[in-house]
Amino acid sequence: MLEGIVLEIISRGEIYGYEIARKLHAMGFEGLAEATVYALLLRLERNRLVHVTKRPSELGPPRKFYTLNEKGLEELAAFWARWDFLSSRIQMLRNQGGHDA
Amino acid sequence: MTFSREITDQIAKFAREQSRFYLEDAEMTYLEKLRRKSGQTRDKIKAKLAKFKSRSDTAVEAENDMILYMSDYMKDLIAEGYSEQEAFERAKQELAFRSDTAKSSDLRKRFEDYYRDLNPADYEAAGLFYAGFLFIGVAIGGIAGYLAGGGRTMFLSGGWVDTLIGTAAGGILGIGCGLIGNAVITLTRKR
């Protein structure tokens, strides 16, 4: 689920790694381990779901800025489709005990 | 904001140590897909990649990413009131690799291999080597000490000390031979 959330955040505009963690904290995901976002970004990059632009940073090594590529956008669309299905079924379960109205 | 030289070095050292575990973890998912396609075993691919990884651009990038990520996190912590050292310790704790998939699975595999290849007969043979050499050594040392000391007459008038020294030296020699026997068993088993 976190992968979908991070893909959605990246889809809103170019962003760097720790800024994503900041956004997640601001959204209320405060219990999220700092390492989770770092590990997730490595995986997104290895799975070629993001486009990376490197820019100089004040700390020395170049800073990576992420945007979604075509494959990333497809993955995001698939995530939302899965989410819509799941949430509708859970809602159905909650309201009607799993039976169609 | 810039960090002290000492903390900057510590961040770089931590990033170099930890980033490879995260990278390996991220690559394993990719490798598993690759394995399905190519039919190669994961270990073979992993071994090949490990040689490449240690000097690859990807490893350096992962390391740099962690340096920046950690530095950003530390800046936030310092803004909250942490000292530089406290922020580093907290960031280190938060960013240390915890997954079972890379670091401990290697160790577990080595243990599994060790216990799988364990042969009780080897231990029995090693024990017999020790005991055998020890008895032979003690006997030879004792006889040598007894004879060098001057035989029965001298043994009874204080020459027993030479016998005792010979026995002790023979015992040590026996243990030494036992160790060599153990080494031979270990080397033979490795082949």
Boltz contact constraints between the chains, C-beta under 6 A:
constraints:
  - contact:
      token1: [A, 17]
      token2: [B, 69]
      max_distance: 6.0
  - contact:
      token1: [A, 18]
      token2: [B, 69]
      max_distance: 6.0
  - contact:
      token1: [A, 18]
      token2: [B, 72]
      max_distance: 6.0
  - contact:
      token1: [A, 34]
      token2: [B, 73]
      max_distance: 6.0
  - contact:
      token1: [A, 34]
      token2: [B, 94]
      max_distance: 6.0
  - contact:
      token1: [A, 34]
      token2: [B, 95]
      max_distance: 6.0
  - contact:
      token1: [A, 35]
      token2: [B, 95]
      max_distance: 6.0
  - contact:
      token1: [A, 38]
      token2: [B, 69]
      max_distance: 6.0
  - contact:
      token1: [A, 39]
      token2: [B, 22]
      max_distance: 6.0
  - contact:
      token1: [A, 42]
      token2: [B, 22]
      max_distance: 6.0
  - contact:
      token1: [A, 42]
      token2: [B, 26]
      max_distance: 6.0
  - contact:
      token1: [A, 43]
      token2: [B, 26]
      max_distance: 6.0
  - contact:
      token1: [A, 46]
      token2: [B, 26]
      max_distance: 6.0
  - contact:
      token1: [A, 46]
      token2: [B, 30]
      max_distance: 6.0
  - contact:
      token1: [A, 59]
      token2: [B, 68]
      max_distance: 6.0
  - contact:
      token1: [A, 59]
      token2: [B, 71]
      max_distance: 6.0
  - contact:
      token1: [A, 61]
      token2: [B, 64]
      max_distance: 6.0
  - contact:
      token1: [A, 61]
      token2: [B, 67]
      max_distance: 6.0
  - contact:
      token1: [A, 63]
      token2: [B, 68]
      max_distance: 6.0
